[in-house]
Amino acid sequence: MTLPDTFEFLTDSNLRSLMANTKSAIKAARKAVRLTERNRGVKTRLKTLRKQLDALIAKKDAEASKTAAVEYVSAMDKAVKSGVVHKNAASRAKSHAAKVFATK
């Protein structure tokens, strides 16, 4: 089994001494690479959903923007559950999204 290029620095015995010294540190470094990649994907999706929501709000498309808001809030809750976004940051973002639909 071949490892991706991102893990190459973790298997070369010459470079191992420069970074991780123990098995647990090597595993932690591998895990950090994997989790960073996952977090990047989740954050990108959240940004995309937020931009779509803002565009629909600007077009004043009430039905579509409501659907987009529900999708955005759901994605934000999932990001909190997996630890990508802090719960207070998600709450603030959901509140900003909900302000548009609040009756005045």
Secondary structure, DSSP 4 states (H G I P E B T S, - for coil): -PPPGGGHHHH-HHHHTTS--SHHHHHHHHHHHHHHHHHHHHHHHHHHHHHHHHHHHHHT-HHHHHHHHHHHHHHHHHHHHTTSS-HHHHHHHHHHHHHTTS--
